[in-house]
Every structure is written in structure tokens, then in C-alpha cells.
Amino acid sequence: MNVFLWIVQAVLAALFVMAGVMKSTQPKEKLQPRLPYVEDLSAGTVKFIGVVELLGGLGLILPAATGIAPILTPIAATGLALVMVGAAATHIRRREPSGVAFNAVIFALAVLVAWGRFGPYGW
């Protein structure tokens, strides 16, 4: 199970780091064709979400891999699960069911990591 959790952490980290870099470095107008929900948010909010996703993605791997404050890994997973709740709420409001489904899967994976690392497979 430990190896499985590392794989899930790596997949989530890659996803969140890529999304975070994209949202925090590109202007809102450039993101709009691929991420239509950004039209509802200010540019600052989009960049803030990007930074949160970037730091959360790094938090899934770096603390556990380095052994420096490994408790931050399940905390990062919990934070990213909460980000997915907010993302799902946005997609529900915009009537985008595919976005809600994607957020639900990512939420479930983040909760799995948080459960595993806080609980039986923590360090």
C-alpha cells in the first residue's frame, strides 16, 4: 500500500504542479479558452489558485521524500482535497458536470493520500 500511495502522490503532484504553474504564470485571457471558468474569477484569484496548487503539489512529495516535516504531506493532501471542493462548487454553479466528475476523482485520490499518510501508512 505504501508504494501505491507514493504512485498516487506522484500523479497528483504532477497534475497540481502543472496546473499551478500554468495558472500562476499565464494571463487570465490566455487561460480562458482551455479553462472557461476563469471568466468568473479575477486575475488575482486565478494566480492565487495556481500558487496554492503549485505549493500543494510540491507538498505531496518533498516533505515525505526529504524526511523534513513529513507531516506536511497529508496536510497538503487535505488542503488539495479542499481546493477540489471549491473547484467542484464552481463547476456546479456553472453547470459543468464533466468538471465536477473530474474534481470528484481528484478529491477522492487526495483524501486517500491524506487518510493513508495520517493513518496506517504514515511515517
Secondary structure as the mmCIF struct_conf table of DSSP 4:
data_model
#
loop_
_struct_conf.conf_type_id
_struct_conf.id
_struct_conf.beg_label_comp_id
_struct_conf.beg_label_asym_id
_struct_conf.beg_label_seq_id
_struct_conf.end_label_comp_id
_struct_conf.end_label_asym_id
_struct_conf.end_label_seq_id
HELX_RH_AL_P HELX_RH_AL_P1 ASN A 2 THR A 25
BEND BEND1 GLN A 26 GLN A 26
HELX_RH_AL_P HELX_RH_AL_P2 LYS A 28 LEU A 31
TURN_TY1_P TURN_TY1_P1 GLN A 32 ARG A 34
HELX_RH_3T_P HELX_RH_3T_P1 PRO A 36 ASP A 40
BEND BEND2 LEU A 41 LEU A 41
HELX_RH_AL_P HELX_RH_AL_P3 ALA A 43 THR A 66
BEND BEND3 ILE A 68 ALA A 69
TURN_TY1_P TURN_TY1_P2 PRO A 70 ILE A 71
HELX_RH_AL_P HELX_RH_AL_P4 LEU A 72 ARG A 93
TURN_TY1_P TURN_TY1_P3 ARG A 94 ARG A 95
HELX_RH_AL_P HELX_RH_AL_P5 PRO A 97 PHE A 118
TURN_TY1_P TURN_TY1_P4 GLY A 119 TYR A 121
#
